Amino acid sequence: MPRYQPRDKFYRMARQKGLPSRAAFKLEELLARYRLVHPGDRVLDLGCAPGGWLAVLAKAVGPKGRVVGIDLVACRSPAPVVITLAGDLNDEALRQAAYQALGDRADLVTCDMAPKLSGVRDRDQKAMSELLELALKTATETLKPGGALVGKVFMNAGLKPTVERLGAFFSATDLVRPQATRRGSAELYLVAAGFSRAIRQCAK
């Protein structure tokens, strides 16, 4: 069995670049592989603290883009194009404030939210599924046609139905394990592209 290395090369790279965690490298890989964001794009980042993804997204959208981050805790903005909001994503008023801050529909919604794990498998899986459903709800309210969603998931028995459900809203879905993921982790990232409002309406 591979030995767990909490301070592997991705940990060291994050420290060298002044990033709060290795998570930034996961997003960089996904953005490059799937070409999910371009200069001038608008991005909504859910669960944005401690800000590693915000820094990557700000660089990707450039000075004419816009990134809005939401988290339960306050998070510092790493660049002028980034606006951060603190609050519960279940709050419709907060989601509306995020949409207004974007200024238009989003090209991409990213989600690195995760529940506080209890150690009880069924309870933790349920909590993760609820967060993913909330991310999907937010994405369908916010994305422009053709937009994409990137969300963290964990490998479990309920994952396949979740991926199939996304097929009602997106033309293509994929599950990816970025290179920066810790060895032994059950963490995966779901990439859904080609959002269609017409598909969403038919799925109701």
Secondary structure, DSSP 4 states (H G I P E B T S, - for coil): -PPP-TTSHHHHHHHHHT-SSTHHHHHHHHHHHHT---TT-EEEEES-TTSHHHHHHHHHH-TT-EEEEEESS----SSTTEEEEES-TT-HHHHHHHHHHHSS-EEEEEE---PPP-S-HHHHHHHHHHHHHHHHHHHHHHEEEEEEEEEEEE-STTHHHHHHHHTTTEEEEEEE--TTSPTT--EEEEEEEEE-HHHHHHH-
